[in-house]
Amino acid sequence: MKKLLKLPLLLIGFGLCLMAVSPDHGKESRSLQINGVNFVAPSRVLKENPMQAVKEANANWISVMPYAYGRKNSPEIRHNTAWQWWGEKTVGTIQTIKYAQEKKLKVMMKPHVWVQGDGWCGEFKLHNEEDWQAWEKAYEAYILPLAREAEKLGVEAFCIGTEYRLAVRERKAYWRSLIAKIRKVYSGQLTYAANWDNYQRVAFWDALDFIGIDAYWPLMDKKNASEEALEKAWQPIYQELRTYSKKQGKQIVFTEYGYRSVEYTARRPWETSSAGAQSMQAQINAYEALYGCFWDEPWFGGGFIWKWFDRHEGVGGESHGGFTPQNKPVMENIRRRYQR
């Protein structure tokens, strides 16, 4: 109701994102309507189904993330090691998916590689052709078995990779070859999770079913930016994404989106730490601005909140400044939006 009351003022004063919808986009069908969460891999065996809290958030999808590990300047990729968390390994991934399906949740399997020594795989790079070819074989050995498991389980979507910014740019032919191999063993929808500053450099969207973006655009360097100010800051990004979606003929999904419950939360949203004090209202404003700009657009397929933990009752809360919305005031905003 709050949004409906504010709408006329926003349309006049700020040129709200909704004003930019053209007649041709308004007629498009919306094939994806994802109200999702990124479900953090549990560290230990889940003996009970943890998905009831997800359902109570009115989510209809989860993203499951079977992690692998690499090393800086090395082609090695390790998965299913004895020292990994249960939920990162295939056995935990499978059980987590089954729990989600018991609660009638759709699933995207979204493999991540953590590069030890760097962390983020966006800057991962190798320095000779021999190493790149070794990495390609190792990555394929990681991805294809997961794609086969996704097919067996009837998983609705599979993400072929996450934020490999340099590897996507430098090994274009490899990614197309990998997509073709995945298509032979998996019949669901395919995407790739591009970093927010890199999605236009991905050369193979035409071979995938929708465009995935991890949506951490820096919006405002302001302690407690208002919802209206953030909506205005989103407008050029909104226009760019809408145009890109139309050009590619694909829906866009935010494969990750979310904000910490701290001041300056929209300044550098990818950061896991901040000098700002806790602010539940800053988190609410950031979520509401994003929802107001994107969530009802026919070219936009929804997204997955970063991030959601299995022990719902014991995480988050108003003393917590991290990403999860669990047990925080913003959960009411999410429930309302996801219920629509």
Secondary structure, DSSP 8 states (H G I E B T S, - for coil): -HHHHHHHHHHHHT--GGGG--HHHHT------EEEEEE---SS---S--THHHHHTT--EEEE--EEEEETT---EE-S-TTS-GGGSHHHHHHHHHHHHHTT-EEEE--EEEEETTB-GGG---SSHHHHHHHHHHHHHHHHHHHHHHHHHT-SEEEEEE--HHHHHH-HHHHHHHHHHHHHH--SEEEEEEETTTGGG-S-GGGSSSEEEE--------TT--HHHHHHHHHHHHHHHHHHHHHHT--EEEEEE---SBTTTTTSTT-S--SS-B-HHHHHHHHHHHHHHHTT-TTEEEEEEEEE-S-GGGS--TT--SS--TTSTHHHHHHHHHH-
